[in-house]
Amino acid sequence: FKPNRWQIFAALSGMYLLAYFYRVSAAVIAGDLSRDLDLSASQLGNASAALFYAFAFAQLPLGPLLDRLGPRRVVSFLGLVTAGGALLFATAESFPEAMGGRLLIGLGTSCVLMGSLKVYTRWFSAAQFGTLSGLQVGLGNLGNLLATAPLAWVAATFGWRDAFAGMALLTLLGALAVWLLVRDAPQAQRVEPPPGWLAGWREVFARPRFWALALLAFFWYGTYMAVQGLWGGPYLMQVVGLDSVEAGQLLFLSALGFIIGCPLAGRLSDRVFGSRKKVLVGGQLGLLLTAALFLGPLAQLPGIFRPLVFFVFGLCVSTGPLLFAQVKEFFPGAVAATAMTAVNFFVVLGAAVMQQVMGAILQGGSGAGAEDFSRAFLVPVAGLAIGWIIYLSCPDSGLKKK
């Protein structure tokens, strides 16, 4: 079998779609989980954050593993782990079981995007990388769409447990597709041997520019997941007064903005500006301004404007994946996977920390009011402002317009 690079892209994008569904699905079923498993707001935040902590800490050994074993083996095997975690979550009867399911899902899905990007460094040219990685994230975010209004409908009609059991089966099929269709590199291509594990980490962590990227990555994704991954739904229902379907529709629009924006951001950076930094600076400033609306103004905004806010929020979020393209250009060659997974560690750690910290602030659970949510959302908004300011000092990666 001689693989076609677009078949490889399709198989990996499909797996990433499933991974992204798991990542953001807690927001829509938060009420069902709290009721069925008798969870407090803090427990709900911890259960949701468990996926992200497992995902984040898996990044540390993941880069060297991808450099040594190859993405095909790693993504396929961990796909089986994801399916097992989804099944455990679907059958959970207690907080520890739900937490265990989320931990396994986080571990299993930890490799999909980084494994995909590692493959693309071998199968596609550097000039295509920003556009291609944006397209992958955009297509993967169809899973984000599935986790909004469609999941709300399925959960209301069949129950959230049946929804996750079905996703476990789809994940099993996705892992099989990756094993059959993906190859790590073209056969004729010489693969540079990776450095030692500690040497690769030292090379990445010793560069100050890495830490500017990592801090922005932490708060970029932490801010997005604060809204899309868990607390956006409760905010819209408890503060704005929407029902679960209406909240799901607004979250659908932010997911749609992300999907449309990802390939657009990649193309702007590859072809129009020839710069990762210019697109990131503008996009993350827009994210900061729209996220600040959750501090109070969004609840007072006329309902006709809210769909636009959520769509623009998603568009601005979509510039974040350019961080992976930029770090790859700072650290090319044999440490590319190590560098990208190191940034991804901070991406997903940001999501975990934001969800858990906000859960602790919203200790009142279903009784949390507008002031409680304003205090909670101040954490990601203030952090993103600091990260954006520090990122301004980071050099561009020197990409030339094509």
Buried (B, 14 or more C-beta within 10 A) or exposed (E): EEBEBEBBBBBBBBBBBBBBBBBBBBBBBBBBBBEBBEBBBBBBBBBBBBBBBBBBBBBBEBBBBBBEEBBBBBBBBBBBBBBBBBBBBBBBEEBEBBBBBBBBBBBBBBBBBBBBBBBBBBBBEEBBBBBBBBBBBBBBBBBBBBBBBBBBBBBBEEBBBEBBBBBBEBBBEBBBBBBEBBBBBEEEEEEEEBBEBEBBBEBBEEBEBBBBBBBBBBBBBBBBBBBBBBBBBBBBBBBBEBEBEBBBBBBBBBBBBBBBBBBBBBBBBBEEBBBBBBBBBBBBBBBBEBBBBBBBEBBEBEEEEBBEBBBBBBBBBBBBBBBBBBBBBBBEEBBBBBBBBBBBBBBBBBBBBBBBBBBEBBEEBBEBEBEBBBBBBBBBBBBBBEBBEBBEEBEBBEBEEE
